[in-house]
């Protein structure tokens, strides 16, 4: 805990004075982010860092592998879906960014099987992304197969988002943009995930 509190003290001493007006404005006027980012919980991939975003710019949902389940308002507890609903229907964000990444433990659990210590929740959670497995070319093995799977999981989440009627309606009306990306931790390169491949962001 000392490390975290030391970080807070540095924030108060070095960052707060310069950012105080921004935080005060956000507290008075509320948040009005233009982007919802759905990302993995992985400690190495912070969306605000990857996109160099300031406080108030991103509404962020993070969970294992950055997944959103299909639309299913059945009374169960749906944390990711609740965040999507709030961002799209209340905050009226202009874009949804699904951010996958290299070396994703969740994707690895889907492809190779979850660790025995992660069977209660991780295994069934990643089973939701099983359609991604069909997008891995049969000849792809090892790291190449995982890279393909990481991009495919982004596409699965995009497809699931389009099952939300109010997401689909706004996308089809041109009021909401849905984008997918994959961040490579080792190289720092951001790739745009497309229906049939990936291209680097210049």
C-alpha positions, 0 to 999 in steps of 0.5 A: 500500500505504501507504493500506492500512497506514495503515488497519490502524494506525487499526484497531489504534489506534481499533477494536481496543481496543473490539472486542478481546473480540469478536475474542478470543471468536471466536478461542476459540469459532470463528465461528457466523454466522447468515447467508451473504451472496452478493454482488458483488465491487464495491468500493462494495458491502460487505455488512458495511457495508450491513447494519452487521454486526460481525465474526463475523456474516456468512459472505460470498462475493463474486464478479462479480455475486454468482453461484452456479452450479447444483449440479454436483459434477463434480470441477471447481473451484467456489469459490462452491459450496464456500463455500455447502456450508461455510456450510450444511452445516458452519456451519448458517447460518439464512439465505442472502442474495443481495445484488445492486446497482445499476450492476453491471458484471457484469450490464452485461457480460451485457446489453451484452456483456463488454469485450474485455479481459474475455473469458477469464473474465467473459464465460463467468461471466456467461453462467451468468446468461443466464436473467435476460435473459428477465425484462427486459420488452421495453419496458425500455431503458437504465438501466431494463433494467439495473435489471430485469436486476440483480434478475433475476440475484439470482433466478437465483442463488436458483434455482441455490441451490435445485438444491443438494439440502441447500439445498432440503431445509433450505429446505423444512423451514423451517430455512433462509431464502433472501432476495434484495436489491438495493442502490442505490449512489446512493440507499443504498436496499435493495430486497427482490427478489421473484418479480415485482418489488422493494419498498424495505426500510423 
